[in-house]
Amino acid sequence: MSLNAQFAFDVGPDHTSPVATTKGRRPVLRWAAIVGLLAFLVAPMIPLIFWSFAFRWNYPDLLPSEYSLRAWKAVASPTNNVLLATWNSSVIAVVVTVLSIAIGVPAGRALGLHKFRGKRLVELLIVAPIIVPTLAVALGMHTLFIRYGLSNSLLGVSVVHLIPALPYMTLVMSGVFANYDAAFESQARSLGASPLKTQWYVTFPAIRPGLVVGALFTFLISWSEYVLTLLIGGGQVVTLPLLLFNFARSGDNAIAGALAVVFVVPGVLVLLLTSKHLSTGHAAMGGTGT
């Protein structure tokens, strides 16, 4: 039997190639990881959902003895400012995400693609806001925000949210560009592509998965921020974390549960929309380069 015939026999219809088997398992493993992650996120919401509909839930009952829509009516009531808080949280999170992209992508490109003196110091300064306690940073900046008229405003809260959010975007994008070959841009330019077309058709598709991951981080960080919002917003800028904390302290578990569900749902939706990029094989966290 010839070598070609033996090879054809080995990979025939009754035999499965190891490479094909590995490729076939990847979608299954990817979706299993996504389902497991969603289950991990949704499981803590089940008690919150029960609490939001509970009218009477006495220990040691496993389930509420009476149900009511009182908590959801209170959440929908204009007097509790839930709609306003949801709007403020959404606007602030979107603004922070956009600003983080505008600043973090160029900074990540510089860190990922280039070597320069003092690069390690710059990386340390970028990570510093994550290392230093948030409360200390906010107290130090509060006076400046008052002086420049940024306190007690949506703009001021959005700017201060960049402190914990921007380092994540920059580090993610530096990892993306550390694994990016800029020669493709040079080839596109040599073929007559304009700088704008090169960025849109060459650079953006290559960095899109990492960009989505960084945007997810920054959105969720801003969405859940409490301390910076309270200090810089001065109680005038009402967001969902502030409302949730106030109702949790009041002891009304039903309304706190309903607010917690409202608070968690946008994060789960964002995760669902970005799950494809979270599970791809692109190196979005490959380090900051050498």
N, C-alpha and C positions, 0 to 999 in steps of 0.2 A: 504494500500500500504506500502510495506517495505521501510526502509530507503535507501537500495541499489537501489531499483527500482525508488524511488523518485530522487535520485542523477543521475541515468542514464537518467531519463526523462529531468532533468534540463540541462544537458550538451549534449543533443542529437543533431542531425543534424540541428534542427531548432533554437538552442541556441548557442551563441558564448561565449567561456570562456574569461573572462576579461584578463587573462594572455596571451592567444593566441592573443587577439586583440592588446594588448600592444606590443607584440613581432612583430606582423605584421606591426605595425606603425613605428617601429624603422628604418627599411631600408628606408622607404619613407621619414621620417624626416631627416635621415642622408644625403640622396641624395639631398633633398631640401636645406639643409644647404650648401652642396658642390656647388650646382648650384648657390645659392645666393652669395656665396663667390666669385666664378669665375666671376659672372656678375658684382660684385662690383669691381673686379680687371680689368676686360676687358673694362668696360664702359669708364673709362678715356682714354683708348687707341683709341677710335673711333675718337675724334678730331685730335689725333696725326697721325692717318692713313690718314685722309683727308689732313692734312698739308703736309705729306710726298709726296703726289701726286699733290699738288696744285702748279700751276704756277702763277696764279693770283687770289687773294681772297680779295676783297675789302669790307670794311664796308659799309652798314649793310647786305651784302649778306649772306644768310644762308649757301650756299655751294659755293665752288670755281667756278669762271667763266671759268677758263681754267685749264687743267690738264697737267702734264708732268712727265717724269721719270728722270728729271734732278737730283733730290735729291738722288734717289737710285743709279744712275750712279756715283754720287760723293761718296756715301758710299762704293760702290764696287771698287772705284779707289784705287790703291796701294799708291798713293801720300797722301791720308788722314789718312793712318795708322789704318783704322778701323779693318781690319783683325788682325793686330798685337795687337791692344788694346783688341780685343775680346779674343785672345789667352792668353794675359797676365792676364786679369781678370779671365778667366776660371782656369788657372794654379794656381793663387794665392788663389782663392776661394776653390779649391779642396785641396790644401796644408793646408790651414787654417782649413778646415773641418777635415782632417785626424789628424792633430796635436791636435785639440780640442777634438776629440774622444779619442786619446791616453792619454791625460792629464785629461780630464773632467770625463771620466768614473771611473777611480780609485778614483779621488777626490770626486765625487758624491757618490760612494759606501761608502767611509769613513764617509762622512757627514750624509748619510741616514741611515746607519746601526749601527753606533757606537756613544756612549756617551763618551766625554772626556773633560777635563778641557780646557777652552778657546775656545770651539766650536763656541760660538756666536761671538767672536772676529775674528775667521777665516772666518765665514760667512760674517762679515762686510768687511773684507779685500777683499773677492772675489767680493762683490758688489761694492766696492770702485771705480773701473775703470768706472763703469756705472754712478756713482754719480758725480765724478770729471769731469769737462769739458775736452773733448777730446783734444782740442787745448793745454791746459795747460800740459797735460800728454805728448803729442807729443813733445812740445818744451823742456821739461825736459829730454826726452830720445834722442833727436836728437844728442846732443853732444856725448853721449855714442855710438850711432850707427856709427858716423863718426870715433870715436876712434878705434872701432873694425872692421871697414871696411864693415859694413852692410848697409850703406846708398847708395842710387842710385842703388839698386839691387832688384831683385825679392825676394830673400831670406829675405832681410831686411824688405821689405814691408809685406811679409807673416808673419814674426815674430811680427811686430807691429800691424797687424790686429788681433792678438790674444788678444790684450788688451780689445777691446769691444766685441769680439766673445766668448772668453773662459768663462766668467761668466755665459752666458746663457746656455751653454752646461753643466757646473757644476751644476747649480741650477736645470735644468731639470732632470739630472740624479740623483741628491740627492732626488728629489721628487719621482722618479721611485723606488729607493732603499729603501726609507722610507716605501713604500707599498710592499716590496719584502720580501719573507720568505726564509732566507738562509738555513733553515732546508732541503729543497729539494736538495741542493748541498751535504749536509751530507749524506742523504739517497742514492744519486747516488754513492758517494764514498764508502759507506758501501757495496753496491752491486757490487763493483769491477770496477767502471768507473775511468779512469785516470783523472787527473786534466784538461787536454786539452779537453777530451770528456765531462766532466762535464760542462765546460764553454760553449762548443759548443751546446750541446743538452739540457742543463737545464737552464743555466744563460742567454745565448743569446736570445732564444725564448721569455723569460719572459720580458727582457728589450728592445726588438727590437722596439716596438712602440715609447717608449720614446727616444731611440737612434735616430730614424728617425726624430722625432720632433726637437731634439737638433741639428742634422746635418742640417736640413732645416734652422733653425735660423742662425747658424754660416755661412752657405753658403751665404745666402741673405745679412747678415751684411757685410761680406767681399766683396761680389759682388758690393755693393752700396757705399762702403767707399770712401770718397773723400779727406777729410782733411789730414788723416794720410798718404795716398798715395802721396799726393802732397808734404808734408814736408819731409818724409823719402825717397821717390822716387826721389825728387829733380828735377822733370820734365823729368828725364831720363827713368823712368818706366811709360809708357803710358797705361792707362786703359780706359775703356768706360766712367766712370763718368767724368774723366778729359776731354775727347774729347767732351762729351755732354755739359759740362759747357762752354767750349770754343766756340762751335758753337752757343749755346744759347746766349752768350754775343755778338756774332758777328751780331746778328739780322737776320740771315738767318733761318727763321722759318721752311722752307721746309726740309733742311738738319737736323736741330735740331729735327724735328718730326720723320724723318726716323731713326736717331740715337736713339731716345727715344723708338721707337718700337723695335729696335734691343736690346736695354738695358733691356726692360721689358719682352720680350719673354722667355728668359731662366728662369727667376723667376716663370713665369706662368707654364712652363713645369715641373720645380722641384715641384711646388705645386700640379700639377696633379699627378705626380708619387708618392707623399707622402700623397695624400688626404685620402687614405684608413686608414693610421695610425693616421691621424689627427682626424678622425671621429669614432675611435673605443672607446670602453668603458674602456680601460685601464687607470689607474690613472698615467698620465705622469707628472702632475703638482700638486702632492699631498702634497707639502711642503718638508721641509728639515729634518723632523724627530724630535723626542723629545730627 
